[in-house]
Amino acid sequence: METETHFIRLMNILKELESISSRKEKTLKLSVFLKELPKDEILPSVMLISGHIFPDGSGQILNVSSKTVGKVLSTCKQGTLDSSPLTIKGLYRQLLDLASLNGKGSKARKEAALSSLLSRASDVETEYISKILQGELRIGLAEGLILEAISKASNIDLNTTKTTYGLTGNLGETARMALVEGGEKMKNICLKPFSPVRPMLADAAPDLEEAIRIHGRTSLEHKLDGVRVQIHKECDRVEIYSRSLSKITQSLPDIVNLVRSEVMAEKIILDGEVVGVDSDGRPIPFQDLMRRVGRMANVQESLSEIPVRLFLFDILYLDGRSVTSSPYEVRRQQLEYISPKGMLTPRIVTDNIAQAEMFFEDSIKGGHEGLVSKNLNGVYMPGQRGKEWLKIKRADTLDLVIVAADWGSGRRFRWLSNYHLAVRDSHTERFLEVGKTFKGLTDEEFEYMTVRLLNLKVSEKDSTVKVRPEIVVEVAYDEVQKSPHYNSGYALRFARIKKIREDKSPREADTLDRLKEIYEAKFKRKARLTLNQH
């Protein structure tokens, strides 16, 4: 009988990786570890390494508060009747079991199960498990780096590995397939209705001129300020999934009926956006739309309170086969054939800057965010961000993560209302601060944020509350500047919050690399000051 790998071995690997700065060396070290694992330990190991026990869209959560963890840590004692060491599989099973404890009396049962688990763990294991439970794991392993390690360990090309992850939404399963079943099996993974895939994402372009320089003759579409949806239909059954792959069908019965009656295909997977509108059909703020999407109670009331429109812009699957490898223009033609014109995202095809700028202004006047430029020959890449799609906005905005908040003064003294904003370092998976702001939110939103942030509280010193990095906000700013005051090395000038991005996870926040690109791009228009060195 094969001996299970002790969890402390994984811990030692993580400690070694923390001390390595080179991405190449980290990838090699992790790939060697993955190759040496028994087949049934690959999936749990990768999930533990990633810090995410459950895959996207599973609907499962550990649901253990920091208060519960703190209470158990303060009372549990080392040494129990079971002194056997923790194993990778054993720990993963116990975390899954912990998540399954729900209903009446579940709090006490969770505390008991957690106490039993932590009492067997060493100090270093306890530290890691606590971070997993509280969503604080930061070990310097970005999602992209893990995929590179899987690719190297399995000798399967990185594009196939990324595609598999995009189609499954499961990092652990991607690793297991790569190392156990091989590349041919991965290439045979098929799209099918009611198995949602991670959506393709757009990179950012500074302006229309740059987008047209990259794409040439391109499809320009309105960039809508709504909720990204993936719609699956087979005969009369329709399901709707969010960008995080959660099922949100129940909150959008009007969209279900619309797709059922208007989309002329038996089996189909569609990509699009749901936009909230007023009685005149004008877009409403994203914040108001989020009161509707994801709502499970009083749905019928919200239908009249917050009407919505569906805009479709891509098709992934049509009547039994995937069309993701077809050129974008072919997919758009298929979409136009099976959908009413009023359900399609407005677009033009051009390489003319003046025409593009007029269309951009039309989008802004219509209450939208700008345009998305799409390469006419581009394929659909689930879960990947690249230059096949480029978003162009008027206002400079970044999606940032709140890592701490200060108690307000004066009228705001009751609220956590000055927010510490951070970008994601995609190489280390750390969050690095770029500034603070108290601007942009209403009193109602300050109240709401205070409650949410206190539930995410990690520590408090003086007037500053450090929180788990879970809340994403869209932040407008005037300029990116170099700054010695923040650990990112940059600061945002005149930052103000435009909206709370309930639909985005911290992993989708803008990166330090993106911030650097924005900083350097301004020197296309401005002179760079060179200081004399003495």
DRENTOR-393509 format. One record per residue (C-alpha): residue in one letter; x, y, z. Coordinates in pm, whole numbers, padded with zeros to 5 digits, always signed. Example, Ala and Ser with C-alpha at 12.3 -4.5 7.8 and 13.67 -1.06 7.14 Angstrom:
<recs>
A+01230-00450+00780S+01367-00106+00714
</recs>
This chain:
<recs>
M+00000+00000+00000E+00142+00337-00108T+00217+00578+00180E+00043+00912+00157T+00266+01219+00127H+00291+01416+00450F+00158+01770+00433I+00480+01902+00584R+00656+01813+00257L+00427+02045+00065M+00488+02308+00334N+00863+02276+00287I+00825+02325-00088L+00618+02638-00028K+00878+02775+00212E+01151+02717-00047L+00944+02886-00316E+00894+03190-00092S+01270+03242-00085I+01312+03220-00465S+01273+03542-00664S+01328+03396-01011R+01005+03292-01184K+01198+03036-01390E+01345+02873-01078K+01006+02870-00904T+00848+02702-01205L+01121+02437-01216K+01103+02365-00840L+00724+02329-00848S+00727+02115-01164V+00970+01869-01004F+00745+01843-00697L+00436+01780-00911K+00610+01506-01112E+00703+01319-00794L+00349+01311-00651P+00132+00997-00661K-00152+01034-00914D-00427+01078-00655E-00239+01356-00475I-00191+01587-00774L-00535+01752-00763P-00545+01818-00386S-00183+01941-00388V-00244+02194-00663M-00564+02319-00500L-00383+02364-00167I-00091+02539-00339S-00327+02775-00519G-00502+02866-00194H-00841+02789-00347I-01000+02468-00224F-01291+02479-00467P-01290+02541-00843D-01466+02837-01005G-01842+02803-01018S-01865+02515-00771G-02080+02721-00537Q-01893+02571-00242I-01726+02783+00025L-01545+02704+00348N-01754+02969+00527V-01532+02986+00834S-01503+03338+00977S-01179+03487+01107K-01351+03512+01446T-01412+03135+01449V-01052+03064+01348G-00924+03297+01618K-01147+03136+01882V-01034+02784+01790L-00666+02884+01778S-00690+03036+02125T-00845+02724+02281C-00718+02418+02091K-00418+02237+02236Q-00145+02052+02057G-00140+01679+02103T-00442+01452+02076L-00512+01082+02081D-00451+01094+01705S-00086+01196+01676S-00042+01079+01316P+00099+01345+01084L-00125+01536+00849T-00116+01421+00488I-00197+01618+00174K-00500+01403+00093G-00612+01390+00455L-00604+01768+00497Y-00787+01823+00168R-01059+01574+00269Q-01101+01742+00607L-01137+02086+00446L-01402+01948+00210D-01581+01790+00507L-01561+02122+00694A-01730+02301+00403S-02012+02045+00401L-02117+02124+00760N-02429+02338+00728G-02763+02389+00893K-02867+02397+01256G-02578+02346+01498S-02320+02367+01217K-02121+02642+01390A-02043+02422+01691R-01970+02122+01466K-01734+02334+01253E-01550+02456+01562A-01510+02100+01686A-01389+01974+01347L-01150+02266+01312S-01015+02215+01663S-00952+01847+01587L-00771+01939+01266L-00552+02216+01408S-00460+02018+01718R-00279+01769+01489A-00096+02040+01297S+00249+02179+01366D+00293+02554+01411V+00390+02607+01047E+00101+02387+00926T-00141+02575+01152E-00026+02905+01003Y-00087+02779+00649I-00426+02622+00724S-00540+02942+00900K-00449+03146+00594I-00639+02907+00367L-00947+02935+00589Q-00930+03314+00598G-00842+03363+00232E-00505+03520+00311L-00271+03272+00143R+00006+03461-00036I+00295+03231-00123G+00421+03400-00436L+00257+03155-00676A+00051+03326-00942E-00206+03124-01133G+00001+03164-01449L+00311+03028-01278I+00125+02717-01160L+00006+02658-01516E+00364+02691-01641A+00479+02437-01380I+00202+02196-01486S+00309+02239-01849K+00673+02174-01767A+00604+01876-01541S+00380+01707-01800N+00578+01814-02107I+00253+01947-02257D+00259+02284-02433L+00147+02582-02227N-00133+02682-02465T-00300+02340-02429T-00262+02365-02052K-00417+02713-02042T-00699+02607-02274T-00780+02308-02052Y-00795+02533-01747G-01017+02778-01937L-01256+02497-02029T-01265+02329-01686G-01220+02625-01451N-01039+02379-01224L-00665+02418-01167G-00632+02089-00978E-00818+01892-01243T-00605+02054-01514A-00292+01934-01335R-00431+01584-01285M-00528+01552-01651A-00191+01681-01772L+00018+01450-01551V-00205+01142-01555E-00401+01139-01881G-00176+01337-02113G-00204+01596-02387E-00423+01403-02628K-00693+01364-02363M-00671+01737-02287K-00704+01828-02655N-01021+01618-02670I-01201+01814-02397C-01517+01942-02557L-01750+02227-02486K-02096+02111-02391P-02409+02286-02271F-02444+02340-01895S-02069+02303-01831P-01966+02673-01813V-01618+02782-01921R-01409+03076-01808P-01480+03375-02034M-01229+03530-02270L-01110+03870-02146A-00994+04189-02315D-00661+04362-02272A-00654+04742-02249A-00548+04983-02523P-00465+05348-02446D-00666+05477-02743L-00841+05387-03069E-00532+05466-03275E-00336+05197-03092A-00620+04944-03124I-00641+04997-03500R-00262+04984-03528I-00269+04638-03367H-00582+04499-03535G-00597+04688-03863R-00951+04661-03999T-01137+04566-03684S-01477+04507-03526L-01556+04788-03282E-01836+04717-03034H-01992+04919-02755K-01830+04841-02419L-02131+04796-02194D-02150+04868-01822G-02333+04553-01723V-02290+04199-01596R-02107+03947-01814V-02319+03638-01876Q-02268+03301-02042I-02594+03152-02162H-02643+02779-02225K-02949+02652-02410E-03061+02303-02508C-03418+02283-02638D-03630+02456-02369R-03372+02438-02093V-03178+02762-02042E-02915+02833-01776I-02724+03156-01717Y-02377+03176-01556S-02175+03473-01428R-01813+03545-01521S-01711+03354-01206L-01916+03056-01341S-02183+03084-01070K-02536+02998-01182I-02756+03312-01180T-03050+03177-01384Q-03301+03226-01104S-03246+03603-01085L-03297+03653-01461P-03623+03476-01558D-03699+03745-01818I-03370+03677-01996V-03439+03302-01982N-03775+03354-02154L-03621+03588-02410V-03351+03339-02508R-03599+03054-02513S-03830+03236-02755E-03593+03448-02966V-03267+03255-03015M-03314+03023-03311A-03092+02728-03218E-03156+02401-03033K-02816+02375-02860I-02604+02681-02805I-02360+02860-02573L-02361+03240-02595D-02144+03515-02448G-02293+03852-02368E-02383+04120-02120V-02695+04201-01920V-02749+04575-01877G-02993+04742-01640V-03215+05004-01805D-03471+05266-01702S-03817+05312-01848D-03670+05494-02148G-03417+05218-02214R-03119+05417-02088P-02848+05222-01896I-02864+05244-01518P-02557+05240-01290F-02383+04909-01242Q-02437+04934-00866D-02814+04937-00914L-02800+04644-01154M-02616+04435-00893R-02920+04465-00666R-03100+04253-00925V-02838+04003-01047G-02774+03722-00803R-03094+03796-00613M-03280+03481-00511A-03569+03630-00309N-03848+03856-00438V-03728+03810-00796Q-04066+03897-00946E-04065+04236-00773S-03721+04316-00912L-03837+04249-01271S-04032+04575-01273E-03803+04762-01034I-03486+04691-01235P-03560+04599-01599V-03270+04456-01796R-03163+04415-02160L-02954+04136-02307F-02673+04216-02550L-02500+03922-02720F-02152+03953-02867D-02016+03600-02919I-02105+03238-02972L-01900+02943-02843Y-02109+02640-02934L-02374+02579-03196D-02587+02267-03250G-02343+02001-03138R-02002+02152-03205S-01763+02410-03064V-01705+02716-03281T-01434+02873-03062S-01164+02800-03321S-01358+02979-03597P-01249+03336-03680Y-01438+03602-03488E-01607+03738-03800V-01749+03393-03878R-01878+03359-03522R-02041+03703-03541Q-02216+03606-03866Q-02347+03289-03699L-02467+03498-03406E-02647+03739-03638Y-02816+03449-03814I-02971+03298-03500S-03038+03616-03292P-03263+03920-03342K-03071+04236-03433G-03193+04418-03123M-03027+04156-02906L-02679+04210-03056T-02412+04445-02925P-02392+04747-03161R-02078+04742-03377I-01903+04874-03686V-01618+04723-03888T-01356+04982-03987D-00994+05089-03993N-01084+05458-04018I-00989+05659-03709A-01245+05934-03768Q-01526+05682-03808A-01405+05493-03499E-01401+05813-03291M-01756+05899-03395F-01870+05551-03291F-01682+05591-02962E-01872+05915-02893D-02200+05738-02976S-02117+05476-02712I-02037+05739-02447K-02353+05938-02527G-02552+05617-02497G-02434+05576-02137H-02175+05307-02210E-01806+05287-02117G-01634+05301-02456L-01550+05040-02717V-01401+04693-02752S-01188+04626-03060K-01191+04264-03179N-00953+04104-03424L-01168+03980-03712N-00952+03667-03745G-00920+03601-03372V-01031+03276-03208Y-01215+03253-02876M-00972+03159-02597P-01162+03056-02280G-01014+03204-01964Q-00739+03395-02140R-00670+03767-02167G-00484+03896-02469K-00465+04145-02752E-00724+03969-02969W-00973+04187-02779L-00879+04540-02671K-01095+04765-02453I-01084+05142-02498K-01238+05364-02229R-01261+05740-02198A-01202+05760-01826D-00884+05604-01698T-00996+05339-01452L-00836+05044-01277D-00991+04753-01090L-00818+04758-00750V-00844+04562-00427I-00910+04712-00084V-00644+04585+00159A-00717+04817+00454A-00945+05103+00557D-00927+05396+00800W-01206+05509+01030G-01340+05842+00905S-01342+06175+01082G-01608+06441+01120R-01931+06336+00954R-01776+06001+00850F-01652+05903+01200R-01887+05601+01218W-01762+05445+00896L-01456+05280+00752S-01438+05531+00472N-01077+05592+00364Y-00977+05292+00155H-00624+05161+00094L-00613+05052-00272A-00383+04790-00422V-00288+04635-00755R-00207+04266-00795D+00153+04166-00862S+00095+03884-01111H+00447+03749-01050T+00418+03713-00672E+00038+03723-00623R+00086+03993-00358F-00127+04307-00338L+00075+04629-00351E-00069+04964-00247V-00110+05251-00493G-00300+05502-00284K-00599+05583-00067T-00935+05745-00131F-01255+05834+00051K-01420+05979-00261G-01693+05833-00477L-01930+05649-00242T-02264+05754-00096D-02344+05744+00277E-02542+05425+00213E-02241+05268+00042F-02008+05376+00326E-02242+05197+00566Y-02248+04886+00348M-01868+04883+00304T-01809+04924+00677V-02012+04611+00753R-01839+04412+00480L-01488+04525+00573L-01538+04449+00943N-01638+04095+00843L-01305+04072+00657K-01100+04223+00940V-00758+04071+01004S-00615+04324+01251E-00661+04680+01374K-00402+04935+01479D-00483+05293+01573S-00749+05398+01322T-00656+05152+01045V-00827+04816+00993K-00636+04565+00784V-00868+04336+00588R-00854+04024+00373P-00811+04133+00009E-01150+04032-00127I-01336+04350-00232V-01266+04484-00581V-01352+04844-00672E-01330+05027-01002V-01123+05340-00945A-01099+05645-01171Y-00786+05857-01154D-00616+06144-01335E-00260+06015-01360V-00018+05742-01252Q+00287+05885-01077K+00607+05738-00936S+00595+05730-00555P+00829+05618-00277H+00539+05616-00031Y+00373+05296-00152N+00521+04948-00191S+00410+04933-00555G+00641+05226-00635Y+00347+05417-00788A+00058+05636-00679L-00274+05735-00836R-00344+06109-00858F-00699+06210-00759A-00828+05854-00715R-01203+05811-00668I-01421+05500-00656K-01663+05466-00946K-01824+05141-00843I-01795+04833-00622R-01722+04539-00854E-01925+04262-00693D-01880+04059-01011K-01499+04049-00994S-01262+03848-00776P-00924+03976-00648R-00758+03753-00909E-00916+03974-01176A-00777+04300-01036D-00544+04507-01251T-00177+04421-01219L+00143+04602-01135D+00259+04535-01493R-00051+04715-01622L+00022+05011-01394K+00378+05030-01528E+00247+05025-01886I+00012+05314-01812Y+00293+05515-01652E+00525+05463-01949A+00251+05531-02206K+00210+05892-02095F+00557+05969-02226K+00423+05922-02578R+00247+06255-02521K+00474+06422-02266A+00845+06489-02234R+01036+06281-01982L+01229+06494-01736T+01591+06388-01702L+01754+06504-01381N+02124+06584-01374Q+02318+06350-01151H+02580+06511-00925
</recs>
